[in-house]
């Protein structure tokens, strides 16, 4: 005899079926991996060990034993060490299986504040991501051999790309001093086919600095940079020797000031590409003479900049191209015409390096040029070009 089931009993059976269906697969789920954090070696290692233990505890795949309490069934043992002084301290963490076989290793720099803790946490997560797939498989139940193996090989993990090493971050502040071999070649074409020219080769003493306040931050903000530089010609004078006359010397002062701010986007920690905006002032001051007046160039300079890390920060190529929008050309206007226009461009290619103990260097080859046009006077057009080779030494504060 058929009976209609009561609504309450129907709902009870439906909920029970769903509950059993959800819980039934749970026994088949993989058990969590047992992990023990061993004592670390080196200065300040206790703090790093605690940070590693905290990061492991946030991983739902793991069953992490309390510090200084062993776990006989642990599948992964995490050990570590630190080295260096507090301002340049590095760490290394190693994951091994229960038999002491190394599974993975990670290293990094002990930064300050939240950035330093994030570096340790990132290294810890990367360590376990690499170590867990390398654990030996659990013993399999005895079954009939299957000649068809469709299991794909485990994916290889490369530890080196997981976190930045101690040499991959640029200096927070780099200070430089050095010399510049510089030449200047100026030519002004006048109406009637006349020409005025000036050529010189001289040496400058230069100082420079670059600030990257968030250089150790793993976020995009690490690309912010601020730069400033000053160069002054030494032992420079100008001499004019007319045909059939005695030579005359004129006091000469050349100097350059520049500063900018910009941002570089990190491209997979191998290269950086970005732009900057700066202001410069270039003074080529010559006492009154019959050939060429002194001139001063204040300018606004948007630029594109790129860096390629050939060997982390130990060897970097630094290239730049800038446009110079002039605010004035005092001296030339009074001599050759109040009307007309001027603009400039520059380009440079440098090799730089920063050692772990702080020594930093920079070797650069650069070119710059101004182009002039004149109206309302005797001038028609002109150029003012320069080549320079720079070598600087300094110290990088990390």
RODO-2510 file (C-alpha; in nm, 4 decimals, decimal comma):
residues 398
     n   res          X          Y          Z
     1     x     0,0000     0,0000     0,0000
     2     x     0,1443     0,3363    -0,1001
     3     x     0,1647     0,6141     0,1544
     4     x     0,2451     0,9799     0,1230
     5     x     0,5538     1,0722     0,3333
     6     x     0,5060     1,3572     0,5788
     7     x     0,6780     1,6887     0,4828
     8     x     0,8864     1,6997     0,8018
     9     x     1,0237     1,3504     0,7439
    10     x     1,1042     1,4341     0,3792
    11     x     1,3088     1,7406     0,4800
    12     x     1,4894     1,5375     0,7465
    13     x     1,5970     1,2718     0,4968
    14     x     1,6998     1,5333     0,2399
    15     x     1,9182     1,7258     0,4878
    16     x     2,0690     1,4012     0,6191
    17     x     2,1575     1,2915     0,2665
    18     x     2,3271     1,6229     0,1928
    19     x     2,5172     1,6123     0,5240
    20     x     2,6454     1,2618     0,4556
    21     x     2,7363     1,3573     0,0986
    22     x     2,9452     1,6516     0,2163
    23     x     3,1231     1,4668     0,4971
    24     x     3,1825     1,1403     0,3136
    25     x     3,4803     1,2646     0,1089
    26     x     3,6564     1,4123     0,4133
    27     x     3,8403     1,0953     0,5158
    28     x     3,9832     1,0785     0,1649
    29     x     4,1324     1,4280     0,1881
    30     x     4,5075     1,4498     0,2292
    31     x     4,6288     1,4949     0,5830
    32     x     4,8123     1,8107     0,6773
    33     x     5,1911     1,8069     0,6541
    34     x     5,3695     1,8005     0,9878
    35     x     5,6353     2,0710     1,0288
    36     x     5,8909     2,1428     1,3018
    37     x     6,0918     2,4675     1,3191
    38     x     6,4418     2,3881     1,4417
    39     x     6,6663     2,6372     1,6285
    40     x     6,8306     2,8986     1,4018
    41     x     7,1944     3,0109     1,4073
    42     x     7,3448     3,3592     1,3876
    43     x     7,2894     3,7101     1,5245
    44     x     6,9247     3,8045     1,5682
    45     x     6,8154     3,4570     1,4565
    46     x     6,5552     3,4114     1,7338
    47     x     6,3403     3,6917     1,5911
    48     x     6,3633     3,5495     1,2377
    49     x     6,2777     3,2016     1,3684
    50     x     5,9645     3,3385     1,5389
    51     x     5,8568     3,5150     1,2185
    52     x     5,9064     3,1957     1,0183
    53     x     5,7036     2,9964     1,2729
    54     x     5,4236     3,2556     1,2584
    55     x     5,4133     3,2456     0,8770
    56     x     5,3993     2,8635     0,8785
    57     x     5,1112     2,8695     1,1237
    58     x     4,9016     3,0666     0,8737
    59     x     4,9314     2,7918     0,6090
    60     x     4,6273     2,5610     0,6190
    61     x     4,8263     2,2787     0,4582
    62     x     5,0534     2,2460     0,7591
    63     x     5,0428     2,1062     1,1118
    64     x     5,3126     2,3154     1,2814
    65     x     5,4559     2,2059     1,6142
    66     x     5,5032     2,4679     1,8853
    67     x     5,8512     2,6185     1,9124
    68     x     6,0966     2,3994     2,1044
    69     x     5,8516     2,1069     2,1005
    70     x     5,9351     1,8188     1,8701
    71     x     5,6930     1,6134     1,6632
    72     x     5,8026     1,2539     1,5936
    73     x     5,5849     1,2318     1,2830
    74     x     5,7007     1,5591     1,1275
    75     x     5,7581     1,5345     0,7527
    76     x     5,9433     1,8678     0,7103
    77     x     6,2137     2,0186     0,9309
    78     x     6,2792     2,3923     0,8846
    79     x     6,6197     2,5256     0,9910
    80     x     6,7860     2,8610     0,9303
    81     x     7,0701     3,1012     0,9903
    82     x     7,1493     3,4733     0,9817
    83     x     7,4678     3,6625     0,8976
    84     x     7,5996     4,0192     0,8874
    85     x     7,5533     4,3332     1,0912
    86     x     7,2107     4,4698     1,1757
    87     x     7,2052     4,7192     0,8886
    88     x     7,2983     4,4564     0,6266
    89     x     7,1866     4,1310     0,7866
    90     x     7,0753     3,8424     0,5667
    91     x     6,8902     3,5198     0,6399
    92     x     6,8652     3,1735     0,4882
    93     x     6,5994     2,9103     0,5625
    94     x     6,6178     2,5448     0,4601
    95     x     6,3479     2,2752     0,4440
    96     x     6,4540     1,9104     0,4867
    97     x     6,2648     1,5842     0,5062
    98     x     6,2659     1,3542     0,8085
    99     x     6,5842     1,1840     0,6902
   100     x     6,7780     1,5098     0,6542
   101     x     6,7543     1,5398     0,2749
   102     x     6,7335     1,9039     0,1642
   103     x     6,4075     1,9845    -0,0149
   104     x     6,4322     2,3622    -0,0735
   105     x     6,6127     2,6737     0,0411
   106     x     6,5352     3,0459     0,0418
   107     x     6,7357     3,3555     0,1353
   108     x     6,6725     3,7261     0,1748
   109     x     6,7627     4,0476     0,3517
   110     x     6,6456     4,1297     0,7034
   111     x     6,4692     4,4599     0,6373
   112     x     6,3230     4,7003     0,8881
   113     x     5,9628     4,7161     1,0034
   114     x     5,6739     4,5716     0,8036
   115     x     5,8808     4,5354     0,4850
   116     x     6,1288     4,3112     0,6646
   117     x     5,8548     4,0919     0,8125
   118     x     5,6920     4,0601     0,4702
   119     x     6,0246     3,9507     0,3210
   120     x     6,0560     3,6704     0,5806
   121     x     5,6916     3,5645     0,5333
   122     x     5,7245     3,5605     0,1538
   123     x     6,0435     3,3538     0,1754
   124     x     5,8731     3,1083     0,4148
   125     x     5,5712     3,0589     0,1876
   126     x     5,7957     3,0121    -0,1156
   127     x     6,0042     2,7588     0,0797
   128     x     5,7033     2,5392     0,1552
   129     x     5,5618     2,5778    -0,1965
   130     x     5,8880     2,4302    -0,3251
   131     x     5,9351     2,1687    -0,0490
   132     x     5,5923     2,0034    -0,0296
   133     x     5,5903     1,8672    -0,3879
   134     x     5,9336     1,7141    -0,3246
   135     x     5,8274     1,5070    -0,0240
   136     x     5,8464     1,1335    -0,0871
   137     x     5,5021     0,9892    -0,1658
   138     x     5,3243     0,7920     0,1093
   139     x     5,3411     0,4103     0,0851
   140     x     5,0862     0,2840    -0,1639
   141     x     4,8558    -0,0097    -0,1010
   142     x     4,9466    -0,3321    -0,2834
   143     x     4,7547    -0,3433    -0,6078
   144     x     4,7929    -0,5157    -0,9395
   145     x     5,0678    -0,3434    -1,1373
   146     x     4,9448    -0,0984    -1,3963
   147     x     5,1726    -0,0579    -1,6943
   148     x     5,0036     0,2666    -1,7962
   149     x     5,1324     0,5600    -1,5918
   150     x     4,9353     0,8743    -1,6677
   151     x     5,0572     1,0711    -1,3676
   152     x     5,2385     1,3844    -1,4882
   153     x     5,5845     1,4440    -1,3415
   154     x     5,5928     1,6905    -1,0494
   155     x     5,6399     2,0479    -1,1528
   156     x     5,9866     2,1850    -1,0887
   157     x     6,0124     2,4830    -0,8600
   158     x     6,2978     2,7276    -0,8828
   159     x     6,3783     2,8834    -0,5486
   160     x     6,5838     3,1723    -0,6805
   161     x     6,2856     3,3628    -0,8217
   162     x     6,0695     3,3393    -0,5131
   163     x     6,2161     3,6222    -0,3098
   164     x     6,4800     3,8874    -0,3701
   165     x     6,8273     3,8066    -0,2437
   166     x     7,0424     4,0456    -0,0472
   167     x     7,2085     4,1884    -0,3583
   168     x     6,8938     4,2563    -0,5625
   169     x     6,7761     4,5766    -0,3919
   170     x     6,9230     4,9146    -0,4883
   171     x     7,0559     5,1451    -0,2191
   172     x     6,8056     5,3569    -0,0278
   173     x     7,0550     5,6423    -0,0574
   174     x     7,3589     5,6577    -0,2845
   175     x     7,6123     5,9421    -0,2545
   176     x     7,8802     5,9951    -0,5220
   177     x     8,1792     6,2147    -0,6026
   178     x     8,4121     6,2069    -0,9002
   179     x     8,5408     6,3667    -1,2181
   180     x     8,3933     6,4445    -1,5597
   181     x     8,5839     6,4846    -1,8853
   182     x     8,3741     6,7386    -2,0790
   183     x     8,3857     6,9187    -2,4092
   184     x     8,1744     7,1994    -2,5515
   185     x     8,1381     7,2887    -2,9184
   186     x     7,9290     7,5953    -3,0068
   187     x     7,8582     7,7384    -3,3500
   188     x     7,6440     8,0410    -3,4463
   189     x     7,5636     8,1213    -3,8107
   190     x     7,5149     8,4912    -3,8825
   191     x     7,3588     8,6738    -4,1723
   192     x     7,5984     8,7343    -4,4576
   193     x     7,7641     8,3948    -4,4197
   194     x     7,9605     8,4803    -4,1056
   195     x     8,0185     8,2207    -3,8336
   196     x     8,1083     8,2355    -3,4673
   197     x     8,2528     7,9288    -3,3000
   198     x     8,3794     7,8143    -2,9616
   199     x     8,5444     7,4842    -2,8679
   200     x     8,6769     7,3713    -2,5329
   201     x     8,7805     7,0577    -2,3460
   202     x     8,7904     7,0681    -1,9678
   203     x     8,7506     6,8723    -1,6445
   204     x     8,4668     6,9020    -1,3932
   205     x     8,4459     6,7957    -1,0326
   206     x     8,1040     6,6456    -0,9650
   207     x     7,8891     6,5294    -0,6758
   208     x     7,5598     6,3441    -0,7051
   209     x     7,3026     6,1585    -0,5003
   210     x     7,0074     5,9294    -0,5604
   211     x     6,7371     5,8535    -0,3033
   212     x     6,5074     5,5499    -0,3347
   213     x     6,3220     5,5670    -0,0022
   214     x     6,1178     5,2491    -0,0631
   215     x     6,3861     5,0447    -0,2381
   216     x     6,3253     4,7402    -0,0118
   217     x     5,9455     4,7511    -0,0328
   218     x     5,8076     4,4549    -0,2325
   219     x     5,5237     4,6694    -0,3718
   220     x     5,5315     4,8946    -0,6785
   221     x     5,6264     5,1878    -0,4545
   222     x     5,9881     5,0650    -0,4565
   223     x     6,0333     5,2350    -0,7959
   224     x     6,0196     5,5934    -0,6620
   225     x     6,3483     5,7845    -0,7049
   226     x     6,4806     6,1367    -0,6381
   227     x     6,8156     6,2583    -0,7772
   228     x     7,0364     6,5665    -0,7548
   229     x     7,3768     6,6544    -0,9025
   230     x     7,6238     6,9409    -0,9312
   231     x     7,9337     6,9751    -1,1512
   232     x     8,1841     7,2626    -1,1740
   233     x     8,4671     7,3095    -1,4255
   234     x     8,8157     7,3477    -1,2771
   235     x     9,1206     7,5331    -1,4115
   236     x     8,9197     7,6642    -1,7072
   237     x     8,9964     7,9754    -1,9089
   238     x     8,9181     8,1100    -2,2565
   239     x     9,1818     8,2425    -2,4955
   240     x     9,1328     8,4380    -2,8201
   241     x     9,4230     8,4851    -3,0596
   242     x     9,3346     8,7127    -3,3571
   243     x     9,5468     8,6970    -3,6696
   244     x     9,8367     8,9334    -3,6383
   245     x     9,7533     9,0205    -3,2800
   246     x     9,8415     8,9093    -2,9310
   247     x     9,6338     8,6472    -2,7505
   248     x     9,3815     8,7579    -2,4906
   249     x     9,2532     8,5519    -2,1967
   250     x     8,9027     8,5799    -2,0555
   251     x     8,7685     8,4609    -1,7237
   252     x     8,5444     8,1560    -1,7703
   253     x     8,3083     7,9769    -1,5332
   254     x     8,1095     7,6685    -1,6320
   255     x     7,8819     7,4789    -1,3921
   256     x     7,5711     7,2577    -1,3992
   257     x     7,2927     7,1859    -1,1465
   258     x     7,0202     6,9264    -1,1901
   259     x     6,7498     6,7545    -0,9846
   260     x     6,4541     6,5331    -1,0701
   261     x     6,1935     6,2941    -0,9348
   262     x     6,0596     5,9880    -1,1144
   263     x     5,9265     5,6357    -1,0990
   264     x     6,0534     5,3028    -1,2350
   265     x     5,8273     5,0029    -1,2927
   266     x     5,9849     4,6689    -1,2008
   267     x     5,9813     4,4189    -1,4893
   268     x     6,0201     4,0747    -1,3301
   269     x     6,3110     4,1969    -1,1124
   270     x     6,5414     4,1917    -1,4165
   271     x     6,4729     4,5374    -1,5567
   272     x     6,3106     4,8660    -1,4595
   273     x     6,1472     5,1134    -1,6971
   274     x     5,9949     5,4496    -1,6144
   275     x     6,0111     5,8257    -1,6465
   276     x     6,1090     6,1349    -1,4526
   277     x     6,0633     6,5093    -1,4501
   278     x     6,3444     6,7422    -1,3501
   279     x     6,4775     7,0949    -1,3544
   280     x     6,8281     7,1954    -1,4567
   281     x     7,0442     7,5045    -1,4838
   282     x     7,3529     7,5111    -1,7046
   283     x     7,5793     7,8164    -1,6980
   284     x     7,8548     7,8839    -1,9525
   285     x     7,9809     8,2217    -1,8376
   286     x     8,2610     8,3938    -2,0330
   287     x     8,3833     8,7468    -1,9744
   288     x     8,3081     9,0040    -2,2499
   289     x     8,4896     8,9024    -2,5682
   290     x     8,4572     8,9645    -2,9465
   291     x     8,3535     8,6091    -3,0360
   292     x     8,0810     8,4540    -2,8198
   293     x     7,8820     8,5800    -2,5226
   294     x     7,8226     8,3785    -2,2087
   295     x     7,4879     8,1999    -2,1908
   296     x     7,2727     8,0386    -1,9227
   297     x     7,0202     7,7627    -1,9899
   298     x     6,7448     7,7029    -1,7313
   299     x     6,5293     7,4124    -1,8483
   300     x     6,2517     7,1672    -1,7637
   301     x     6,3420     6,8089    -1,8509
   302     x     6,0971     6,5178    -1,8961
   303     x     6,2916     6,1953    -1,9517
   304     x     6,2593     5,8219    -2,0069
   305     x     6,4839     5,5996    -1,7972
   306     x     6,5574     5,2274    -1,8018
   307     x     6,7755     4,9950    -1,5909
   308     x     6,8818     4,6363    -1,6689
   309     x     7,0253     4,4243    -1,3870
   310     x     7,2955     4,2161    -1,5518
   311     x     7,4186     4,0827    -1,2165
   312     x     7,1573     4,1986    -0,9655
   313     x     7,2807     4,5359    -0,8288
   314     x     7,6464     4,4383    -0,8680
   315     x     7,6313     4,5371    -1,2362
   316     x     7,3494     4,7435    -1,3843
   317     x     7,3069     4,9228    -1,7167
   318     x     7,1315     5,2600    -1,6736
   319     x     7,0129     5,4405    -1,9901
   320     x     6,8246     5,7679    -2,0247
   321     x     6,6888     6,0050    -2,2924
   322     x     6,5617     6,3529    -2,2017
   323     x     6,4082     6,6588    -2,3680
   324     x     6,5114     7,0054    -2,2485
   325     x     6,2456     7,2756    -2,2684
   326     x     6,4326     7,6032    -2,2187
   327     x     6,2994     7,8899    -2,0092
   328     x     6,5600     8,1294    -2,1444
   329     x     6,8924     8,1753    -2,3255
   330     x     7,0236     8,4958    -2,1727
   331     x     7,3315     8,6220    -2,3541
   332     x     7,2415     8,4858    -2,6947
   333     x     6,9292     8,7000    -2,7290
   334     x     7,1161     9,0221    -2,6662
   335     x     7,3888     8,9306    -2,9154
   336     x     7,2031     8,7671    -3,2044
   337     x     6,8311     8,8471    -3,1934
   338     x     6,5488     8,8791    -2,9444
   339     x     6,3179     8,6487    -3,1402
   340     x     6,3450     8,2826    -3,2299
   341     x     6,3374     7,9620    -3,0323
   342     x     6,5641     7,7073    -2,8606
   343     x     6,5321     7,3547    -2,7275
   344     x     6,7634     7,0761    -2,6218
   345     x     6,7978     6,6999    -2,5902
   346     x     7,0335     6,4635    -2,4118
   347     x     7,1083     6,0916    -2,3841
   348     x     7,3324     5,8839    -2,1613
   349     x     7,4392     5,5245    -2,1021
   350     x     7,5964     5,4226    -1,7714
   351     x     7,7227     5,1124    -1,5957
   352     x     7,6760     5,1126    -1,2171
   353     x     7,7459     4,8742    -0,9321
   354     x     7,6738     4,8373    -0,5607
   355     x     7,8651     4,5960    -0,3377
   356     x     7,7236     4,4394    -0,0211
   357     x     7,9714     4,6313     0,1941
   358     x     7,8424     4,9635     0,0564
   359     x     8,0915     5,0721    -0,2117
   360     x     7,9122     5,2004    -0,5212
   361     x     8,0420     5,3273    -0,8550
   362     x     7,9160     5,4751    -1,1800
   363     x     8,0792     5,5104    -1,5240
   364     x     7,8766     5,7102    -1,7758
   365     x     7,9001     5,8434    -2,1305
   366     x     7,6598     6,1261    -2,2173
   367     x     7,5681     6,3647    -2,4988
   368     x     7,3631     6,6853    -2,4959
   369     x     7,2782     6,9495    -2,7537
   370     x     7,0838     7,2743    -2,7875
   371     x     6,9455     7,4024    -3,1169
   372     x     6,8818     7,7741    -3,1700
   373     x     6,7010     7,9925    -3,4205
   374     x     6,7102     8,3752    -3,4234
   375     x     6,4979     8,6597    -3,5586
   376     x     6,5222     9,0316    -3,5132
   377     x     6,9022     9,0437    -3,5132
   378     x     7,2191     8,9316    -3,6848
   379     x     7,1832     8,5610    -3,5988
   380     x     7,0229     8,2904    -3,8094
   381     x     7,0766     7,9578    -3,6300
   382     x     7,3146     7,7792    -3,4022
   383     x     7,4003     7,4719    -3,1987
   384     x     7,5637     7,4187    -2,8601
   385     x     7,6742     7,0560    -2,8135
   386     x     7,8657     6,8650    -2,5488
   387     x     8,0090     6,5187    -2,4834
   388     x     8,1066     6,3992    -2,1386
   389     x     8,2606     6,0949    -1,9736
   390     x     8,1952     6,0540    -1,6017
   391     x     8,3418     5,8320    -1,3329
   392     x     8,2015     5,8468    -0,9782
   393     x     8,2656     5,6564    -0,6561
   394     x     8,0516     5,6634    -0,3463
   395     x     7,8688     5,4800    -0,0734
   396     x     7,5262     5,3179    -0,0849
   397     x     7,3173     5,3071     0,2343
   398     x     7,0986     4,9985     0,2334
***
